Amino acid sequence: MDKKGNLYGAALLGGVNDQGAIYELSPPLVPGNPCDREGSIFLQRTDGTLPSGRLLLDASGTLYGTTDGGGAGQAGTVFQLRSPAAPA
């Protein structure tokens, strides 16, 4: 969870071709309403599939994680996802 209350998570399945997704849920704009779904990133064979383990969030808003599939030789990947507002 980041400083704004956004919650990040990984779904092992779902997304494009049922290969997993990384998602963000934001606090409701109106208290008492359900969370707002900000966005999802669906994983593809080249950038990793089947996310596993915990996501790590650094101070600049960059997420790090691992996958069990995809990448070279389908052996899994370590990935980094930057927020559009995060410095490169």
N, CA, C and O atoms as CSV, one atom per row, in Angstrom:
chain,resi,resn,atom,element,x,y,z
A,1,MET,N,N,0.853,-1.166,0.000
A,1,MET,CA,C,0.000,0.000,0.000
A,1,MET,C,C,0.904,1.237,0.000
A,1,MET,O,O,1.895,1.298,0.728
A,2,ASP,N,N,0.543,2.214,-0.827
A,2,ASP,CA,C,1.364,3.416,-0.884
A,2,ASP,C,C,0.821,4.501,0.056
A,2,ASP,O,O,-0.167,4.287,0.760
A,3,LYS,N,N,1.472,5.652,0.057
A,3,LYS,CA,C,1.111,6.742,0.965
A,3,LYS,C,C,-0.286,7.303,0.710
A,3,LYS,O,O,-0.892,7.886,1.609
A,4,LYS,N,N,-0.802,7.132,-0.508
A,4,LYS,CA,C,-2.136,7.619,-0.862
A,4,LYS,C,C,-3.229,6.604,-0.563
A,4,LYS,O,O,-4.408,6.880,-0.784
A,5,GLY,N,N,-2.845,5.417,-0.055
A,5,GLY,CA,C,-3.819,4.384,0.253
A,5,GLY,C,C,-4.123,3.440,-0.895
A,5,GLY,O,O,-5.034,2.617,-0.793
A,6,ASN,N,N,-3.369,3.544,-1.996
A,6,ASN,CA,C,-3.556,2.626,-3.116
A,6,ASN,C,C,-2.998,1.258,-2.744
A,6,ASN,O,O,-1.905,1.148,-2.188
A,7,LEU,N,N,-3.757,0.231,-3.056
A,7,LEU,CA,C,-3.356,-1.139,-2.756
A,7,LEU,C,C,-2.953,-1.827,-4.051
A,7,LEU,O,O,-3.680,-1.768,-5.042
A,8,TYR,N,N,-1.797,-2.479,-4.044
A,8,TYR,CA,C,-1.289,-3.177,-5.225
A,8,TYR,C,C,-1.294,-4.664,-4.954
A,8,TYR,O,O,-1.054,-5.104,-3.829
A,9,GLY,N,N,-1.571,-5.446,-6.002
A,9,GLY,CA,C,-1.583,-6.885,-5.840
A,9,GLY,C,C,-1.310,-7.593,-7.146
A,9,GLY,O,O,-1.233,-6.978,-8.209
A,10,ALA,N,N,-1.165,-8.898,-7.041
A,10,ALA,CA,C,-0.903,-9.736,-8.204
A,10,ALA,C,C,-1.913,-10.866,-8.235
A,10,ALA,O,O,-2.219,-11.468,-7.205
A,11,ALA,N,N,-2.428,-11.151,-9.415
A,11,ALA,CA,C,-3.335,-12.274,-9.622
A,11,ALA,C,C,-2.594,-13.313,-10.463
A,11,ALA,O,O,-2.128,-13.009,-11.561
A,12,LEU,N,N,-2.489,-14.516,-9.955
A,12,LEU,CA,C,-1.771,-15.577,-10.645
A,12,LEU,C,C,-2.366,-15.850,-12.023
A,12,LEU,O,O,-1.637,-16.073,-12.989
A,13,LEU,N,N,-3.683,-15.832,-12.105
A,13,LEU,CA,C,-4.376,-16.071,-13.365
A,13,LEU,C,C,-5.188,-14.836,-13.719
A,13,LEU,O,O,-5.231,-13.871,-12.955
A,14,GLY,N,N,-5.826,-14.870,-14.872
A,14,GLY,CA,C,-6.602,-13.729,-15.330
A,14,GLY,C,C,-5.793,-12.910,-16.319
A,14,GLY,O,O,-4.661,-13.261,-16.650
A,15,GLY,N,N,-6.368,-11.834,-16.781
A,15,GLY,CA,C,-5.681,-11.004,-17.756
A,15,GLY,C,C,-5.664,-11.650,-19.129
A,15,GLY,O,O,-6.412,-12.591,-19.392
A,16,VAL,N,N,-4.815,-11.144,-19.993
A,16,VAL,CA,C,-4.694,-11.640,-21.359
A,16,VAL,C,C,-4.206,-13.089,-21.330
A,16,VAL,O,O,-3.196,-13.402,-20.699
A,17,ASN,N,N,-4.918,-13.947,-22.005
A,17,ASN,CA,C,-4.558,-15.370,-22.095
A,17,ASN,C,C,-4.455,-16.051,-20.738
A,17,ASN,O,O,-3.810,-17.093,-20.615
A,18,ASP,N,N,-5.081,-15.476,-19.723
A,18,ASP,CA,C,-5.107,-16.089,-18.386
A,18,ASP,C,C,-3.700,-16.338,-17.834
A,18,ASP,O,O,-3.439,-17.374,-17.223
A,19,GLN,N,N,-2.775,-15.354,-18.062
A,19,GLN,CA,C,-1.384,-15.505,-17.651
A,19,GLN,C,C,-1.007,-14.627,-16.460
A,19,GLN,O,O,0.166,-14.543,-16.096
A,20,GLY,N,N,-1.996,-13.974,-15.856
A,20,GLY,CA,C,-1.737,-13.180,-14.668
A,20,GLY,C,C,-1.870,-11.690,-14.899
A,20,GLY,O,O,-1.901,-11.221,-16.037
A,21,ALA,N,N,-1.949,-10.947,-13.796
A,21,ALA,CA,C,-2.102,-9.497,-13.867
A,21,ALA,C,C,-1.576,-8.860,-12.589
A,21,ALA,O,O,-1.568,-9.481,-11.526
A,22,ILE,N,N,-1.140,-7.620,-12.711
A,22,ILE,CA,C,-0.786,-6.777,-11.579
A,22,ILE,C,C,-1.862,-5.691,-11.531
A,22,ILE,O,O,-2.201,-5.115,-12.565
A,23,TYR,N,N,-2.398,-5.407,-10.352
A,23,TYR,CA,C,-3.498,-4.448,-10.278
A,23,TYR,C,C,-3.282,-3.424,-9.176
A,23,TYR,O,O,-2.470,-3.610,-8.270
A,24,GLU,N,N,-4.040,-2.332,-9.285
A,24,GLU,CA,C,-4.034,-1.250,-8.301
A,24,GLU,C,C,-5.476,-0.930,-7.941
A,24,GLU,O,O,-6.308,-0.733,-8.827
A,25,LEU,N,N,-5.777,-0.876,-6.661
A,25,LEU,CA,C,-7.078,-0.442,-6.168
A,25,LEU,C,C,-6.880,0.846,-5.376
A,25,LEU,O,O,-5.999,0.931,-4.520
A,26,SER,N,N,-7.699,1.835,-5.666
A,26,SER,CA,C,-7.591,3.125,-4.995
A,26,SER,C,C,-8.734,3.309,-4.010
A,26,SER,O,O,-9.815,2.749,-4.194
A,27,PRO,N,N,-8.493,4.102,-2.952
A,27,PRO,CA,C,-9.572,4.370,-1.999
A,27,PRO,C,C,-10.750,5.038,-2.713
A,27,PRO,O,O,-10.551,5.728,-3.713
A,28,PRO,N,N,-11.958,4.845,-2.220
A,28,PRO,CA,C,-13.124,5.464,-2.871
A,28,PRO,C,C,-13.057,6.992,-2.789
A,28,PRO,O,O,-12.551,7.557,-1.820
A,29,LEU,N,N,-13.580,7.640,-3.827
A,29,LEU,CA,C,-13.642,9.096,-3.823
A,29,LEU,C,C,-14.667,9.590,-2.810
A,29,LEU,O,O,-14.513,10.662,-2.225
A,30,VAL,N,N,-15.716,8.792,-2.610
A,30,VAL,CA,C,-16.756,9.109,-1.637
A,30,VAL,C,C,-16.670,8.069,-0.524
A,30,VAL,O,O,-16.850,6.880,-0.787
A,31,PRO,N,N,-16.395,8.491,0.727
A,31,PRO,CA,C,-16.286,7.526,1.818
A,31,PRO,C,C,-17.520,6.626,1.894
A,31,PRO,O,O,-18.650,7.096,1.764
A,32,GLY,N,N,-17.293,5.334,2.104
A,32,GLY,CA,C,-18.373,4.367,2.184
A,32,GLY,C,C,-18.665,3.659,0.873
A,32,GLY,O,O,-19.308,2.609,0.867
A,33,ASN,N,N,-18.198,4.220,-0.245
A,33,ASN,CA,C,-18.365,3.563,-1.544
A,33,ASN,C,C,-17.294,2.491,-1.717
A,33,ASN,O,O,-16.288,2.501,-1.007
A,34,PRO,N,N,-17.501,1.567,-2.654
A,34,PRO,CA,C,-16.473,0.561,-2.925
A,34,PRO,C,C,-15.197,1.214,-3.458
A,34,PRO,O,O,-15.218,2.352,-3.927
A,35,CYS,N,N,-14.102,0.488,-3.380
A,35,CYS,CA,C,-12.825,0.976,-3.924
A,35,CYS,C,C,-12.956,1.225,-5.417
A,35,CYS,O,O,-13.720,0.555,-6.112
A,36,ASP,N,N,-12.200,2.198,-5.894
A,36,ASP,CA,C,-12.134,2.471,-7.321
A,36,ASP,C,C,-10.998,1.655,-7.916
A,36,ASP,O,O,-9.900,1.612,-7.360
A,37,ARG,N,N,-11.258,1.011,-9.040
A,37,ARG,CA,C,-10.216,0.242,-9.719
A,37,ARG,C,C,-9.466,1.192,-10.630
A,37,ARG,O,O,-10.028,1.701,-11.600
A,38,GLU,N,N,-8.214,1.430,-10.328
A,38,GLU,CA,C,-7.394,2.353,-11.101
A,38,GLU,C,C,-6.906,1.727,-12.390
A,38,GLU,O,O,-7.001,2.346,-13.450
A,39,GLY,N,N,-6.391,0.523,-12.322
A,39,GLY,CA,C,-5.853,-0.061,-13.535
A,39,GLY,C,C,-5.240,-1.418,-13.292
A,39,GLY,O,O,-4.971,-1.810,-12.157
A,40,SER,N,N,-5.031,-2.110,-14.362
A,40,SER,CA,C,-4.398,-3.418,-14.321
A,40,SER,C,C,-3.355,-3.481,-15.419
A,40,SER,O,O,-3.505,-2.872,-16.479
A,41,ILE,N,N,-2.312,-4.216,-15.151
A,41,ILE,CA,C,-1.311,-4.509,-16.171
A,41,ILE,C,C,-1.360,-6.008,-16.365
A,41,ILE,O,O,-1.132,-6.772,-15.426
A,42,PHE,N,N,-1.655,-6.427,-17.574
A,42,PHE,CA,C,-1.762,-7.843,-17.868
A,42,PHE,C,C,-0.423,-8.344,-18.380
A,42,PHE,O,O,0.194,-7.727,-19.248
A,43,LEU,N,N,0.011,-9.452,-17.844
A,43,LEU,CA,C,1.324,-9.966,-18.181
A,43,LEU,C,C,1.289,-10.749,-19.495
A,43,LEU,O,O,0.300,-11.409,-19.812
A,44,GLN,N,N,2.367,-10.664,-20.238
A,44,GLN,CA,C,2.522,-11.337,-21.517
A,44,GLN,C,C,3.719,-12.281,-21.437
A,44,GLN,O,O,4.540,-12.175,-20.526
A,45,ARG,N,N,3.811,-13.178,-22.365
A,45,ARG,CA,C,4.871,-14.189,-22.375
A,45,ARG,C,C,6.267,-13.568,-22.290
A,45,ARG,O,O,7.142,-14.139,-21.640
A,46,THR,N,N,6.502,-12.415,-22.929
A,46,THR,CA,C,7.846,-11.829,-22.961
A,46,THR,C,C,8.233,-11.134,-21.660
A,46,THR,O,O,9.414,-11.095,-21.315
A,47,ASP,N,N,7.263,-10.587,-20.934
A,47,ASP,CA,C,7.605,-9.868,-19.701
A,47,ASP,C,C,7.270,-10.657,-18.447
A,47,ASP,O,O,7.338,-10.116,-17.343
A,48,GLY,N,N,6.918,-11.902,-18.593
A,48,GLY,CA,C,6.647,-12.746,-17.441
A,48,GLY,C,C,5.187,-13.147,-17.366
A,48,GLY,O,O,4.297,-12.389,-17.752
A,49,THR,N,N,4.953,-14.350,-16.864
A,49,THR,CA,C,3.601,-14.845,-16.657
A,49,THR,C,C,3.536,-15.485,-15.286
A,49,THR,O,O,4.562,-15.830,-14.702
A,50,LEU,N,N,2.334,-15.641,-14.781
A,50,LEU,CA,C,2.106,-16.292,-13.488
A,50,LEU,C,C,2.873,-15.600,-12.356
A,50,LEU,O,O,3.810,-16.178,-11.805
A,51,PRO,N,N,2.481,-14.362,-12.003
A,51,PRO,CA,C,3.180,-13.657,-10.933
A,51,PRO,C,C,3.156,-14.452,-9.631
A,51,PRO,O,O,2.166,-15.110,-9.311
A,52,SER,N,N,4.245,-14.384,-8.896
A,52,SER,CA,C,4.348,-15.131,-7.640
A,52,SER,C,C,5.065,-14.281,-6.603
A,52,SER,O,O,5.772,-13.332,-6.943
A,53,GLY,N,N,4.880,-14.623,-5.362
A,53,GLY,CA,C,5.554,-13.891,-4.292
A,53,GLY,C,C,4.949,-12.519,-4.062
A,53,GLY,O,O,3.917,-12.168,-4.633
A,54,ARG,N,N,5.607,-11.765,-3.224
A,54,ARG,CA,C,5.126,-10.427,-2.856
A,54,ARG,C,C,5.578,-9.377,-3.849
A,54,ARG,O,O,6.602,-9.527,-4.516
A,55,LEU,N,N,4.795,-8.310,-3.934
A,55,LEU,CA,C,5.217,-7.125,-4.664
A,55,LEU,C,C,5.928,-6.211,-3.681
A,55,LEU,O,O,5.523,-6.093,-2.524
A,56,LEU,N,N,6.977,-5.572,-4.142
A,56,LEU,CA,C,7.698,-4.601,-3.318
A,56,LEU,C,C,7.495,-3.226,-3.926
A,56,LEU,O,O,7.580,-3.067,-5.144
A,57,LEU,N,N,7.230,-2.233,-3.095
A,57,LEU,CA,C,7.007,-0.864,-3.535
A,57,LEU,C,C,8.085,0.015,-2.929
A,57,LEU,O,O,8.237,0.059,-1.708
A,58,ASP,N,N,8.851,0.730,-3.787
A,58,ASP,CA,C,9.881,1.615,-3.235
A,58,ASP,C,C,9.318,3.014,-3.015
A,58,ASP,O,O,8.163,3.284,-3.346
A,59,ALA,N,N,10.128,3.892,-2.462
A,59,ALA,CA,C,9.678,5.236,-2.090
A,59,ALA,C,C,9.240,6.070,-3.288
A,59,ALA,O,O,8.447,6.999,-3.126
A,60,SER,N,N,9.737,5.761,-4.489
A,60,SER,CA,C,9.365,6.542,-5.668
A,60,SER,C,C,8.102,6.012,-6.345
A,60,SER,O,O,7.636,6.600,-7.321
A,61,GLY,N,N,7.538,4.903,-5.837
A,61,GLY,CA,C,6.329,4.347,-6.411
A,61,GLY,C,C,6.567,3.245,-7.422
A,61,GLY,O,O,5.636,2.839,-8.117
A,62,THR,N,N,7.789,2.752,-7.520
A,62,THR,CA,C,8.100,1.663,-8.440
A,62,THR,C,C,7.800,0.329,-7.764
A,62,THR,O,O,8.183,0.102,-6.616
A,63,LEU,N,N,7.108,-0.554,-8.494
A,63,LEU,CA,C,6.797,-1.901,-8.006
A,63,LEU,C,C,7.801,-2.899,-8.564
A,63,LEU,O,O,8.221,-2.790,-9.716
A,64,TYR,N,N,8.184,-3.872,-7.742
A,64,TYR,CA,C,9.068,-4.959,-8.155
A,64,TYR,C,C,8.393,-6.274,-7.799
A,64,TYR,O,O,7.695,-6.372,-6.790
A,65,GLY,N,N,8.606,-7.281,-8.633
A,65,GLY,CA,C,8.036,-8.588,-8.352
A,65,GLY,C,C,8.689,-9.663,-9.187
A,65,GLY,O,O,9.620,-9.400,-9.949
A,66,THR,N,N,8.191,-10.882,-9.037
A,66,THR,CA,C,8.716,-12.020,-9.784
A,66,THR,C,C,7.571,-12.803,-10.412
A,66,THR,O,O,6.421,-12.718,-9.982
A,67,THR,N,N,7.923,-13.570,-11.446
A,67,THR,CA,C,6.954,-14.458,-12.079
A,67,THR,C,C,7.549,-15.863,-12.160
A,67,THR,O,O,8.767,-16.040,-12.146
A,68,ASP,N,N,6.668,-16.850,-12.245
A,68,ASP,CA,C,7.112,-18.241,-12.381
A,68,ASP,C,C,7.270,-18.657,-13.832
A,68,ASP,O,O,7.886,-19.687,-14.105
A,69,GLY,N,N,6.736,-17.891,-14.768
A,69,GLY,CA,C,6.821,-18.236,-16.180
A,69,GLY,C,C,7.169,-17.022,-17.011
A,69,GLY,O,O,7.298,-15.914,-16.488
A,70,GLY,N,N,7.320,-17.231,-18.301
A,70,GLY,CA,C,7.672,-16.165,-19.222
A,70,GLY,C,C,9.159,-15.880,-19.207
A,70,GLY,O,O,9.924,-16.540,-18.505
A,71,GLY,N,N,9.557,-14.898,-19.983
A,71,GLY,CA,C,10.961,-14.552,-20.075
A,71,GLY,C,C,11.751,-15.566,-20.891
A,71,GLY,O,O,11.175,-16.431,-21.549
A,72,ALA,N,N,13.065,-15.452,-20.843
A,72,ALA,CA,C,13.945,-16.343,-21.599
A,72,ALA,C,C,13.760,-17.783,-21.126
A,72,ALA,O,O,13.861,-18.059,-19.930
A,73,GLY,N,N,13.494,-18.686,-22.037
A,73,GLY,CA,C,13.341,-20.093,-21.701
A,73,GLY,C,C,12.137,-20.400,-20.835
A,73,GLY,O,O,12.055,-21.480,-20.250
A,74,GLN,N,N,11.201,-19.465,-20.745
A,74,GLN,CA,C,10.005,-19.645,-19.910
A,74,GLN,C,C,10.359,-19.975,-18.461
A,74,GLN,O,O,9.630,-20.710,-17.794
A,75,ALA,N,N,11.469,-19.436,-17.975
A,75,ALA,CA,C,11.959,-19.745,-16.637
A,75,ALA,C,C,11.560,-18.708,-15.593
A,75,ALA,O,O,11.976,-18.809,-14.439
A,76,GLY,N,N,10.757,-17.708,-15.981
A,76,GLY,CA,C,10.337,-16.686,-15.033
A,76,GLY,C,C,11.136,-15.406,-15.197
A,76,GLY,O,O,12.138,-15.363,-15.910
A,77,THR,N,N,10.670,-14.365,-14.521
A,77,THR,CA,C,11.308,-13.054,-14.630
A,77,THR,C,C,11.286,-12.338,-13.285
A,77,THR,O,O,10.550,-12.710,-12.371
A,78,VAL,N,N,12.108,-11.310,-13.192
A,78,VAL,CA,C,12.003,-10.286,-12.157
A,78,VAL,C,C,11.571,-9.038,-12.920
A,78,VAL,O,O,12.189,-8.685,-13.925
A,79,PHE,N,N,10.517,-8.367,-12.454
A,79,PHE,CA,C,10.024,-7.214,-13.184
A,79,PHE,C,C,9.991,-5.966,-12.324
A,79,PHE,O,O,10.023,-6.013,-11.094
A,80,GLN,N,N,9.925,-4.842,-13.036
A,80,GLN,CA,C,9.852,-3.519,-12.426
A,80,GLN,C,C,8.760,-2.758,-13.162
A,80,GLN,O,O,8.767,-2.713,-14.392
A,81,LEU,N,N,7.825,-2.162,-12.438
A,81,LEU,CA,C,6.761,-1.356,-13.023
A,81,LEU,C,C,6.823,0.018,-12.395
A,81,LEU,O,O,6.691,0.166,-11.180
A,82,ARG,N,N,7.024,1.021,-13.229
A,82,ARG,CA,C,7.084,2.398,-12.742
A,82,ARG,C,C,5.732,3.068,-12.915
A,82,ARG,O,O,5.056,2.885,-13.927
A,83,SER,N,N,5.353,3.835,-11.927
A,83,SER,CA,C,4.166,4.666,-12.043
A,83,SER,C,C,4.440,5.723,-13.094
A,83,SER,O,O,5.582,6.165,-13.226
A,84,PRO,N,N,3.426,6.147,-13.852
A,84,PRO,CA,C,3.670,7.217,-14.834
A,84,PRO,C,C,4.254,8.468,-14.206
A,84,PRO,O,O,4.945,9.231,-14.881
A,85,ALA,N,N,3.988,8.693,-12.924
A,85,ALA,CA,C,4.501,9.874,-12.245
A,85,ALA,C,C,5.881,9.637,-11.618
A,85,ALA,O,O,6.514,10.587,-11.156
A,86,ALA,N,N,6.354,8.385,-11.596
A,86,ALA,CA,C,7.634,8.065,-10.970
A,86,ALA,C,C,8.776,8.491,-11.872
A,86,ALA,O,O,8.684,8.343,-13.091
A,87,PRO,N,N,9.862,9.022,-11.295
A,87,PRO,CA,C,11.020,9.408,-12.106
A,87,PRO,C,C,11.689,8.188,-12.717
A,87,PRO,O,O,11.697,7.116,-12.113
A,88,ALA,N,N,12.244,8.341,-13.901
A,88,ALA,CA,C,12.928,7.221,-14.590
A,88,ALA,C,C,14.335,7.028,-14.050
A,88,ALA,O,O,15.054,6.140,-14.507
